[in-house]
Amino acid sequence: MLDLKLIRSNPEKIQELIDRRHGNYEVRSIVELDRSSRELETNRSQLSARGNEIGKLIGKKIGSGSDPQGEEIAQLKTEGNQIKTQLSDLEPQEKELKTQIEALLLELPNLPDESVPLGKGEEDNVEIKRWGDEYIPENKDILPHWEIGEKLGILDFKGAVKVAQSRFVNLVGAGAALERALISFMLDTQIAAGYLEVMPPVLVNSASLIGTSQLPKFAEDSFKCTNDDLWLTPTAEVPVTNLYRDEVIEDSQLPIHHCAYTPCFRREAGSAGRDSRGLIRLHQFNKVELVKVVTPETSDAEHQALVENAEAILQALKLPYRILELCTGDIGFGAAKCYDLEVWLPSAKMYREISSCSNFRDFQARRANIRFKQAGKKGTQYVHTLNGSGLAIGRTMAAVLENYQQPDGTVKVPDVLQPYLKRDVL
């Protein structure tokens, strides 16, 4: 959520920054409602002050000998009662205005950092790094991961349609083992890098989704439990970040680094026809998420380190990848700055996203009311939050099945996964 004081102080600049996203967002309504709210607040304060003044004046006059039943006291009491009526009328008006402002603020995206490249869409993202070209397979006859997976009997899409619907998968035998191996390897790697593992609930309430900015904008992308205020989590970012909702953290506890494995659930609304086959765009998928809660002074450095932590998995697996800095028109709703890691899929001869590493600045912290207190200083400040996939498991499996495909139709197990799988070939 954006700071209302910031919008109030320079609405033209805020509108200019938001316009860089090329979305249909405007701050004018918020400014107008805020002006009305502050006028009501001023009016209420003046009326309240006059009401207090009348109360004291009545007491003083009666104490000085005025007749409590006299006309002068009666007029003062009448005025005081009129003020009480006015105040009672103003209270719901103020509350309604604040509710409207809050709702509009929740619909505004974060401001892109000044350093984010200008652009309208993904075609304007900037490649800043490429790694592992030497590991791109020389084999020209690589099957798509869903075909090799079905041939090996480790991916079962038809059975998943029978028990659920399309865009689900059964992992069978070595497929299930490979998934577990990837999860364990990723967690072990990030724990060794200093992250504290959390295994959170995968059902989250609406307040949690609002806190990390999935609601209200992305409600149609999430699965809701109709009988409860609970949703299937779209990413571990939601429950892990919200562990600190409405908390004041001592600065000695920062930075907080968490890694978490969860199943994730997304409707993928608006993606009909895209990646309808394979593991790239499923309704249910596993993911290891990295979440950071840090001070504003360290968030840029923490962001770079987050990217490196995600890279470490791809490098250990020897999977070719590139890093893109997302432009203003492609950056996520809540992010101020974002880097995408894209892994090489040889069957498609293209890179595909496998991790988005975002710095939200204080955007999520304001929504979730996560603050910290510095020793020796009065008051509190909002923390900065960051997160990124470390990595999406299904997409990693897809990359392994394609990049490690052998001419004889088998798939070599990456060296770092062999101790987990107890085998060197699928």
N, C-alpha and C positions, 0 to 999 in steps of 0.2 A: 504494500500500500504506500502511496506517495504521501509525503508530509503535507497536510493541509496548509500549514504556515508557508511552506515553500511555494505552493500554488498561489496562495493569496499575495505573496510578496512580488512575484514576477510571472503572472499568468501567460504573458506573451512568449517568454523564454521556454516555459514548460510546454506550451503548445507546439513550439518550434521543434523541441526535442522529441515529443511524441509523434509529430508528423513524419519524422525520419523513419518510423516503422511502416509507413504507408498503410496504416489501418484507419478505420473510421472512428477515431477517438477525439473528443473535444472537452475542454475544461471550462468553457463559458458557463454552462449550467451550474457547475459546482461553485464557481465564483459568485454567481448571482444568488444562489441559495445561501452561501456563506455570508454574503452581505446582509441578506434578510435575517438570518439567524443572529448575527451580531447586533443588528438594530433591535430585534426583540429582546436580546439579552441586556442591552443598554437600557431599554424601556423598563424591563423588569427590575433592574438594579435601582433605577431612579424611583419607581413606584415603591419598591421594598424599603428604600431609604426614607421616603416620605411617610410610609406606614409606620416605621419605627419612630420617626419624628413626632407623628401624631400621638402615638401611645405615650411617649414621654411628656408631651405637651399637656395631655389630659391629666396625667398624674400630677404634673407641676401646678396646673390651674386649680385642681381640686385641693391640693395641699396648701394653696394660697387663699383658699376660702371660697372659690367658685362653687355654685350650686351644682351637684352631680346630675340633677335632673333639669338643669337650666338649658336655655336655648343654645348658648355658646358651646357647651359640652356636647349637646345633641348634634350640632352641626359637625363638630370634629368626629364624633362617632360615625355619623353618616358617611363622611368622607373616607374614614378608615374602612368601613364596610364596603364602600365602592371599590377601594383599592384592593381589598381581599378578593372581590369578585373578578376584577381585572387580572389579578395575578393568577387566579385559578383558571382563567380563560387562556392566559399566555402559556402556561405550563405545557398543555398538550400540543400547542402550536410549535413551541420550541422543540419538543420531543420529536414531532413529525418531521420538522426540518432537518434535525440531526440524523434521523433515520434515512431520509432521502439523500443527504450528503454522503453518509456512510455507504449506502448502496452504490452510488455513482463512483465513489473512490475505489470500491472493490472491483469495478469494471474497467478501471484504468490500468494499463500495463506499466511496467517499470520504465524508467528513463534509460535509454541506451547510454553507455559511457561515451564520453567525447572521443575516445580512441577507437570506437567501433567503426569499421569501414561502412561508408554509405552505400546503400544498394536497395533494390526492390525485392529481390528474391534469391534463391539458392544459387542462381547463375552468377551472382555478384559476391559470393563468399570468396575469401582469399586463402589460397593454399600457402601455409607457412613452413611446412616440413613434410618430407617424405622419407620413409625408412623401410629398409629390407628389400630393395629391388632385387638383390642377389638371391632372395628366397622365392621369387616368383617362379612357379613350376615351368619347366621346359616342355612338359607333356602338352600337346595341342588337343588331345581328345578327352579332356576332363568332363565328366558328367556333372550336371547340376547336383547339388547336395541331396535333394530329395530323391533323385533317381538312384544314386549310389547307396543312399541309406536304405531305400526299399529293397534294392538288390541284395544288400548285406543282411536284410531282415532286422534292422535296428530302428527303423522309423516306420510307424504304422499310422497312416493318415485315414485310411478307410475305416478302421476300427474306431478311431476317435470320432468320426462323423456319426457312427452308430450310437455311441454312448453320449455324445454331446451334439456337435454340429461341425460345420466346416471351420477352418482356422483353429483347430486343436490337433494335437498329435499324441500318440502313444509312443513312448520310448521303450524299446524291448531289448532285453539281454545286454549286449555290449553298449547299446545306445543309452540305456539307463545308467550303466556303469560310467560311461564317458561323461554324462551330465553331472553325476555325483563327483567324479574326479575333477572336473572343471570348477565346480563350486568349492570343493575343498582346497584346491590349489590356489584359487583366487583369494579365499579367506586367509589361508596360511600366509600368502605373500603380503597381504595388506596388514595383517596382525604383526608380522615381522617388521613392517614399515612404521609401526607405531599406532595403528588404529585399534580401538577397543571394539570387539565384536558385540553386537546386539542382535537378538532374535526377537523381533517385535510382533505384535498382533498383525494379522493381515486383513482384519476388519477394522475400519477406522470410522470415526464419527464425522459429521458435517463440519464441526468446528476445526478439526484437523485438516480437512481438505481446503477450507477457507484459509487457514493459516499458511499453507504452502502454495496457495493461489490456483488450485485445481477447480475450486468453486468460487464464484458461480459460473465462470466462463466455460469450463470444460465438463459440465454435468453430463452431457450426452455421450462423452467418451468413457464414462465410468459405469460400473455395474452396482446397482443399489439393492439392498435388502428391503423389500416393501413393508415388512412388519416392524422394522426397527430403524432408528437413525444410525444406520451402519452401511458402509460401502466397502466393496472389495478394493483393496489398495492398488492403485495404478503403479506404484513404485515405493520402495522402502524409504525414500526421501520423506514421505508423508508421516508415517508413525515415528520415525527416528527424530526428525526435526521437532515434532510436536511433543516429544518427551520434555522439552524445555518451555512449552507454552505457558505464559503467565508466570514465568519464573524470573527472579533476579539472581544472576550468577555472580559470584565473587570473581574478580579478575584473575585471582591466583589459580582458578580452575580452567582458565582459557590458555591455549586453544583446546577445544574438544574435537577429537577425531573419532568417528565411528565408522565401522563397516558392518554391513548387514546383508544376509541372504534372505530373500523372500520370493515366493511366487508373486507374479504381478498380473493384473487383469485390466484389459482395455478393450473397449468396443471397436476402436479404430474407426470411429464415425467419419464418414467422408472419404474413406479409402477403398470403396468398392472397386473391385477390378484390379487393384494394385497388389502385387506380390501375393496373389491368391494361392500360390503353391509354395511349399517349403516352410522354412523356419523363420523367415524374415519378419512376418507381420501376423503373429498369432494373437488370439484373444487371451490366452494364458501362457505365460513364459516365466522362466526363472531368471533372476538377476542378482548380482552382488552390487550393492550401492555403497558409495563413499559419501559421508556427510560431515561437514565441518561447521563448527560454531566458533567464531573468532572475533577479535577486536578489529575495528575499522582500520587501524594503522597497519595491520598485518595481512589484510584480506587479499591484496594483489599478489603478494609473495605466496600466500597459501593457495591461491588459484593456480599459479604456475606449478607448485608442488603437486597439486591434485592431478593436473594433466600428466605429470611425470609418473605418478602412482598408477594411473590407468595405462600409460604407455608400457610400464614395466611388465604387465601381463602379456601384451602383444609381443614384446621383444623376447620374453622368456619362451613363448610359444613359437617364435620365429615366424610370425605372420606378418606379411608386408602391410603397411598402413600409411596413411597420410593424415595430417592435421589441418583442419580448416578453421580460420577465424570467421565466425558468422557475421554477416552484414546486418545493418539496421532493419532490413525488411524480412530477415529470416530468423532473427534471434527470438528465443522463447519469450512468452508473455511476461514472466516474472524476472527474467535475467537482465542484468545490466551489461554483461559481457559473457561470451560463450565460445568455447572451442569444441568442435566435433572431431572425434577420431573415427576414421573410416578404414575398414579392413578390406583387403583385396579379395574379390571373389572371381577366380579365373574363368569359371564357366560363363559368366556374364561379361567378363573383361572390363570390370569396373569396380570402384571402391564403394562400399556401403557403410552407412553409419553404424557404429558399434558402441559409442559412448559420447554423451554430451556433458561437458564439464562447465558448469555455470557458476558465476559469482552473482548473487542476488543483492549484494550490498545490504541495506537495512530493510528491503522491500518485504521479505517474509517476516522479519522480526517485528515490524510494525503491525502486520496482520495478526501474528501470533503472540504479540506482546512479550517478546524475549529481550530482556535487558541485562546489563551487567553494571556492577559498581566498582569503581576504582578506589583502592585503599587511599584514605586521606582526602578524598574529594566528596563534596556534597552531590546529591542527586545521582541519577542513573543515565546510562546511554543505551541505545539499541545496539545489539550485536550485529555482525554480518554473518550471513549463512551462505554456504557453498555446497554443491553436491555434483556428483558425476557417477556414471556407471563404471564399475570396475571388475567385470564387464557384463553386458547382456549375454547370458549363457547360450541361448539358442543360436544367436548370430555367430558366437564364437565357435559353436559346434559346426555350423554350416561352413565357416572358413576353414576349420580343421579338415572336414570331410573333402573339401575341394583342393586345398593347397597341399594336403598330404596324400592325395590319391596316387596310387601306383598303377603302372601300365597293366599289371595282371588283375586289376579290379579290386585289390585290397586297399586299405588305408593304413598308412604308417601312423603309429601313435607318437606324438611329440615326446621328445626325451624327458621333459619335466613332468609329463603325465604318467610315464611308465611305472614309477613307484606306486602310484595310486591305483592303476588299472591292473598291475601285475602281468602285463602283456605288452608286446611291442608292435602288434598289428591287429587291425579289426577285420 
